[in-house]
Amino acid sequence: MADDLATAPAVTDAVKTSNGPVRGYQEDGLAVFKGLRYGAAPTGAARFKPPARPQPWSEVAEAVAYGAPAIQSGLAPGERRTSPGDPPAPDEPASSEDCLFLNVWTPGLDQARRPVMVWLHGGGFANGSGGASMYDGGALARKGDVVTVTVNHRLNVFGYLHLGDVFGRDYAQSGVAGMLDVVQALEWVRDNIAAFGGDPGNVTIFGESGGGWKVSLLMAMPCAKGLFHKAVIQSGPGLTGKPPAEATETARKLLERLKVTQPDQLADLPTEVISQESVAIGGDVMRLYTPIVDGEILPRNPFEPDASPLAADIPLLIGTNKDENTLFMFSHPKFGSFTDEDVDRHATTAVGERAGQLISELKGVFADYSPTHLVSAIGTITGMWSNSIRLAERKAAQAAPVFMYLLTWETPVARGRLKSPHAIEIPLVFDNVEKARNFVGRGEEPQKVADQMSAAWLAFARAGNPNTPGLPRWPAYDARKRATMVFDLESRVVDDPYPKLREIAHAEG
């Protein structure tokens, strides 16, 4: 018992929030609050509805452990899908529909009004959690004297099943419910973060992959206007939302499988039945249930055909990694043994009659790439990379600046076969190298890149400009020079990297 008391972390003072008092714990100079409830349980009759405020409490709530992550796509409660880019923390609890929780790391419970960085996790709109190991916000909070926040919200069928055209106005917002969860979390930040030493007038939202898409959507949502002041999109350019007609077709198929004809039947269905049947209707499970352009919560596509004017005053930092698609391809049985014929086929699927041009240019730019890495490069260049450029071009036409990056540092794990994969920048941005050695490898190299990237993200969160003394001068992006910070052991600014690849990927027809 004495040993337990000696190793138990010291608790913080109670902090008054708009929902009730909470108490966290002290860790390495920070006050940490985990599992802060920002929304009522979206279960039973509240399923598929907009989030509600939790019932206020008067007794001090202990905020010392992560809250439950959302139900993962197709899985039962308690189950968690994971990947090298999204490993759960050792103390993360089982998944649950009751998942509206957030976490806060702060250097002080004072009136310092520090910049606030709110992280939106990856996993598309299907999977993931704000409690993943690499998302621990402690290192960023210490290094930059900022307040970091990570968020859980509804995912997949529970967050984005569009029932409005089937069951009427009570379900009009079901196709964007998970995004409304995020808005409610940002409202919690606005109303409470000053008590945690943060500045509600200086909030940066940042996210990777699906989290980047969520950031993109928030930039076009009127109900999110004023809740954040800067934005970062990492390997997740979200140009569009889903058309309602497509989402309604998906909903009708699922309701038929569930044998549901009346809305009140939805409340009593077991969680695992809804989850498992939601992926049994066929289609790409990562895109079956995504936010819809409903005309109200999301009035239009965020960056198609241009940038939403709602975000004209929001500075943006955006970029990708050189070899995004290796992470997605790594489990493919042919990874490492793709052939030239596979390269031809993938290039034709991606760009049609421009396939020969694309392959020739890729072989010139990436002269040492095997057919496997060329197949990966085709997907990366014509997908996340080119779409990030499209988004940056459209944002650069507005008043606030855009800063573009490209990470080229390659991780040595998996005998170097991943190169610079999707999600590799996360532990570098969070300065969490030691929590991700299985992904970034051993030695000093990853920390050298992390020092540069985390400092740039902190500078951007503080003042909307990522320039730091440790980097070359980083100009804002425009459609003429296309200045891009290329992060590596020795980072440099390159104007219009891979220009011919960009032209081929962006050509019409």
C-alpha positions, 0 to 999 in steps of 0.5 A: 500500500505504501509503495502504491501511494508513493508511485501514485501521481499527484492530483490537480486542484479541481477545475470548474467546467460548464458541465461540472468540476473535474480533477486530473493528475500531475505528470512531468510538469503538466496537468493532465485531464483524460476522459473529460465528458463533453457530450451525453451518451448518444445511445438508445433514442439519442442514436443518430441524433445531434449530440446533447450536453451531458447532465451537469454534475456537482461532485468532482469527477475524476479525469485520470483515464481515457474515455471510451473510443467510438465503435470501430467500423463493423466491430462489436463494442470492446473491439479495436482495430489498430495499425502502425499509424494508429496504435492504442495507448496501453490504458485505452479502454474498450470501445463504446457508443458512449464515446463523447470524451476529450483529453487535455494536457496543459502546463498550468491551471492559470491565466496564461492564455496559451495557444490551444491545439485540438487534434482530430484523429485519423482512421477515415470516418470509420475507425480510430481514437483520440487516445492512440499512443502517438497522440499523447499531447504531453510533449507538445504542451511542454515544448511549446507552452501550449494546451493540447486537446484530443477528441473522441467522437462518433464514427462510421454508421453511428456518426454518418448514417443519413436517415433524414430522407427516410425518417424525416426532420428528427434525423435530418442531421444524422448524416453529419452527427459525428461532425456535430460531435466535433463542433460540440467538443470545440464549443467545450474548448471555447467555454472551458479552456481558459480554466485550463490555461488556454486561450479560446481566441487562439485555437488551432485544429489539426488532423491527419488522414481522416482527421485532415478531412474533418479539418477540411469540413469544419472549414466549411461548416457555419456552426464551427465558424469562430471556434478555431482560428488556424488549421492543419491538414496532414495527408487528408485533403477533404475536397468534398462531402458525400451527396445525400442521394448516395447516402440515402441509398446506403441507409435504405440498404442497411435498414432493409438488412436490419428489418427496420421500418420505423424510427423507434425501432432503432433505439433497441437494436444491439450495438453489434448488430448495427455495426456488423450489418453496416458493413455487410451491405457491400462497398468500401467500408472506409467510405460507406458512412461519411459526412454529407453535404446536407445544405445546412450543417455542411452547405457545400463542398469545402474545397470543390470547385473552390474554397468555402468563403467561410474559411477565408480568414483561416491560415492553413498548413497542409502537406503529405508524405512522399510515399503515403500508399506504402502503409496501405499496400504493406499487407498486400500479398504482392508487396515487394513483388509487383511487376512492370505489368502491375505498374502499367495497370495501376497507371492506366487506372489512375490517369488513363491515356497519360499512363505512359507519361506518368510512368516515365516521369516517376522513373525519372524522379524516383530512379531507384524505385522498384515496381512495388514502390512505383505502384505506391507512388502512382497512388500517392501522386494521383491521390493525397499529394495532388489533392493536397495541391488542389486544396492549397491552390484554392485556399491560396486564392483567399486572404489568409496564407497557406503553407505547404510541406512534403516529408521525404525522410524515410523510416528504417523500419521494415528494412526501409520498405515503407520509405516515407509512409502515411502517418509517419509524420504524426510522432514527429509532429507530436515530438513523440519519437520515443512512443513510436520507435516501432514505427520511426526506428532507432537512432537519432534521425527521427528526433532530428526531424521531429525537432524541426516539424514539432517546432514548426507546428507550434510556431504556426499554432502560436501565430499562424506562421510556421517559420522557426530559427531551425528551418530555412525561410518558409514562404507562403504557398501560391499558384505561381512559385508553389514554395514547399518545405521539404522536411528531412534531416536537412530540410529545404524549401523547393519551389514546385516539387515534381512539377511534371508529375503535378501537371500529369495528375491535374490534366483534364481527361 
